[in-house]
Amino acid sequence: MSVDLYAWAEELDSLHAHAWQRLVRGVHDRHAPARHPTLATVSPEGWPQARTVVLRAADRVNRTLQIHTNLYSPKIAHLTATPIAALHVWDSRQRLQIRLHADVEIGHGAAVASTWSAVPERSRVAYSRSQSPGQLMHTALAYEAQPDQAAFAVLRLHVRMMDLLHLGPNHRRAQFSRDLGWAGRWLAP
Ligand SMILES: Cc1cc2nc3c(=O)[nH]c(=O)nc-3n(C[C@H](O)[C@H](O)[C@H](O)COP(=O)(O)O)c2cc1C
């Protein structure tokens, strides 16, 4: 691979823009690495809790991301107690690790009705109150559930900080934070 392929990693602005571009790509391309980021929350007992999710929206202008989830899943209890999360993506083709911190807002009910109406029928079964993720069952497949809009939640992540590590011919790492007006700074990788 030529060095030029990674020209975007050489300047702070282009590196930052490229990371957002890769996040947006994840929303629209089911094969893109950012389609399935790892979302980490903190349990009320202080345990880190990481799980794969689907990235549903990425808005570079407002610096927000969206994830759909079951309102009765354990992560909602974590986020209610501690409304912050970390998100991780390893984009191997781009040799780029994206890590970010975000404040998380939980949307449900009427506030997310229009989003629910766009959820395909086959995907709606993940949203049920009677069979919530993590619930104990007597047998492995005893989870037939009726889709229920009341169990549908949208996590809106307001990005606070982004940490980018590029493992190209040269290793580069930069951090961009809301507190510093999104002016990036280079860090030792
Ligand atoms: C490929 C893949 C995609 C997933 N997408 C989502 C998702 O978009 N939202 C979600 O809540 N869980 C998703 N899950 C399930 C979560 O990883 C997790 O098992 C579930 O949300 C329960 O997590 P919790 O107990 O921490 O709340 C996905 C799992 C995989 C393997």
The ligand as an SDF file (V2000), in Angstrom:
LIG
                    3D

 31 33  0  0  0  0  0  0  0  0999 V2000
  -23.7130   -8.2900   15.4000 C   0  0  0  0  0  0  0  0  0  0  0  0
  -24.4780   -7.8650   16.6190 C   0  0  0  0  0  0  0  0  0  0  0  0
  -25.2700   -6.7280   16.5600 C   0  0  0  0  0  0  0  0  0  0  0  0
  -25.9880   -6.3200   17.6820 C   0  0  0  0  0  0  0  0  0  0  0  0
  -26.7150   -5.1650   17.6150 N   0  0  0  0  0  0  0  0  0  0  0  0
  -27.3360   -4.7000   18.7290 C   0  0  0  0  0  0  0  0  0  0  0  0
  -27.9980   -3.4420   18.7260 C   0  0  0  0  0  0  0  0  0  0  0  0
  -28.0170   -2.7060   17.7240 O   0  0  0  0  0  0  0  0  0  0  0  0
  -28.6010   -3.0400   19.8690 N   0  0  0  0  0  0  0  0  0  0  0  0
  -28.5800   -3.7970   20.9940 C   0  0  0  0  0  0  0  0  0  0  0  0
  -29.1540   -3.3650   22.0010 O   0  0  0  0  0  0  0  0  0  0  0  0
  -27.9710   -4.9970   21.0380 N   0  0  0  0  0  0  0  0  0  0  0  0
  -27.3390   -5.4640   19.9320 C   0  0  0  0  0  0  0  0  0  0  0  0
  -26.6850   -6.6650   19.9630 N   0  0  0  0  0  0  0  0  0  0  0  0
  -26.7650   -7.4870   21.1830 C   0  0  0  0  0  0  0  0  0  0  0  0
  -25.8070   -6.9220   22.2370 C   0  0  0  0  0  0  0  0  0  0  0  0
  -24.4760   -7.2280   21.8840 O   0  0  0  0  0  0  0  0  0  0  0  0
  -26.1320   -7.4410   23.6470 C   0  0  0  0  0  0  0  0  0  0  0  0
  -26.0160   -8.8380   23.6670 O   0  0  0  0  0  0  0  0  0  0  0  0
  -27.5290   -7.0350   24.0950 C   0  0  0  0  0  0  0  0  0  0  0  0
  -27.8210   -5.7030   23.7070 O   0  0  0  0  0  0  0  0  0  0  0  0
  -27.6750   -7.1390   25.6120 C   0  0  0  0  0  0  0  0  0  0  0  0
  -26.7470   -6.2590   26.1910 O   0  0  0  0  0  0  0  0  0  0  0  0
  -26.8830   -5.7510   27.7060 P   0  0  0  0  0  0  0  0  0  0  0  0
  -27.1980   -6.9740   28.5050 O   0  0  0  0  0  0  0  0  0  0  0  0
  -25.5620   -5.1820   28.0460 O   0  0  0  0  0  0  0  0  0  0  0  0
  -27.9850   -4.7160   27.7370 O   0  0  0  0  0  0  0  0  0  0  0  0
  -25.9380   -7.0750   18.8700 C   0  0  0  0  0  0  0  0  0  0  0  0
  -25.1140   -8.2060   18.9270 C   0  0  0  0  0  0  0  0  0  0  0  0
  -24.4060   -8.5840   17.8220 C   0  0  0  0  0  0  0  0  0  0  0  0
  -23.5160   -9.8030   17.9260 C   0  0  0  0  0  0  0  0  0  0  0  0
  1  2  1  0
  2  3  1  0
  2 30  2  0
  3  4  2  0
  4  5  1  0
  4 28  1  0
  5  6  2  0
  6  7  1  0
  6 13  1  0
  7  8  2  0
  7  9  1  0
  9 10  1  0
 10 11  2  0
 10 12  1  0
 12 13  2  0
 13 14  1  0
 14 15  1  0
 14 28  1  0
 15 16  1  0
 16 17  1  0
 16 18  1  0
 18 19  1  0
 18 20  1  0
 20 21  1  0
 20 22  1  0
 22 23  1  0
 23 24  1  0
 24 25  2  0
 24 26  1  0
 24 27  1  0
 28 29  2  0
 29 30  1  0
 30 31  1  0
M  END
$$$$
